[in-house]
Amino acid sequence: MRKSRFSGTTSMVRTTSLHSTVTERALIQRINRALPKGQAVKIARGKKIEARGLFYLAEGGAILDGNVDITKLGRELGVDAR
């Protein structure tokens, strides 16, 4: 309970954050839905991580961009929770 600045009474004031946490998996799914058809962010596995980075952008079998920052890409596409 916080004291209202408009009156002398106390009231419940929402003090929680308006932002929610989004998992990597959920963010990748949101990004993939926003990308043009055929393009997708993928997760590198095993020894491929060293060559491509953890996340990479692919179209079909071709790698368009390696070492993708999914947080930055999500914000650029407007799919990030923030």
N, C-alpha and C positions, 0 to 999 in steps of 0.2 A: 504494500500500500504506500502510495506517495501522496503528498499534499498537492492538490490542484492549485495552479498559480492563478486561476480565475476566481476561485472562491476559497473560503476558509475550510471547506469540507475535504475529506480525504476520499479518494476514489481509486479503483484499480486502473493502473496505467500499464499498457503493454511495454515491456522492456526487453523482449527477446529480439534476436536478430531476424531480419526479413529474408536473409539468404539461407539456403539450405546446402548441405553437402551432396555432391554428386560423385558417384564412384567412377573410376576410369572406364569400366565396362559400359555404364550408362552414357557417359560422355561420348564414347566411341560410337555407340548406337545412334545417338542424336546427330553426330557429325555425319555418319554414313547416310542417314536419311536426307540430310541437307545437301550432300554432294550430288553432282550430276550422275545420272544413271551409268553404271559400269565402274565408277570410281569408288574406292573404299579405303579407309584407314585400316591397316592390319597390324598385328603384333608379331614382331620377329621372335623366333624361338631358337634356342641352341646357339650354334656358332654364327648364325646369321645376324645376331644382335651386334656383333663387332663391325660388320660390314654395312648394315642398314640403319642401325640405331634401334631402339626398342619399338618405336612406332614408325611406320612408313606408309606412304600414299601409293596405291597401286590401281592400275586399270587393266583388267584382264590379267595377263601374266606379266605385264611390264611394270616396272617400278618407276613412278613419276617423280617421287621425292623421298629421300631417306631422312631419317632423324627428325621427324615431325613433332613439334610441340603441340600436343592435343589441347592444352589449356588455351594457348594463343589462337589456334585454329578454331576452337569452339566459340571464342569471343568474337572473332572475325565473322563467323557465320551466324552469330546471334543465337546460338543454341546453348550457351553456357547459362548456368543458373543465376548468374549475377547480373 
